[in-house]
Amino acid sequence: MLCAGRFAGQLKAGDIVLLKGDLGAGKTTFVKGLVGGFKLSSKKVNSPTFVLMNCYEGKLPIYHFDLYRLENPKALETVDFDDYFYGDGISLIEWPERLGEHAPKEYYLVQFQHLGEHRRKICISCPSKHRPRSSR
């Protein structure tokens, strides 16, 4: 979680972070560390698998999406995702491959790989051409 806390220091309003990895790879644990990096209680962080999105309020709102149960990307339109993805907070999206045509053009990518029961490899990159937009 130390890695996530340090990464939090680089994020600004409007940034989108895509979290890719298998079930149990550590995506939600990473979110707990990132939320802690913003001096918020990580105890309130849980996977929003059944509610689609949790919001953690602080200096910047953090929108935590879990799209695992999303059967169709059009269902995102029911939650006004644009207001969250491109608003004044930070969006963290688990299972981003389910975004379909709603995938952002600019984002950070965090990839998780199992290396053992208690070990993970975490790679953070910014594969989009430009750095995610700066705060307004």
Secondary structure, 3 states (H helix, E strand, C coil): CHHHHHHHCCCCCCCEEEEECCCCCCHHHHHHHHHHHCCCCHHHCCCCCCCCEEEECCCCCEEEEECCCCCCHHHHHHHCHHHHHCCCCEEEEECHHHHHHHCCCCCEEEEEEEEECCEEEEEEECCCCCCCCCCC
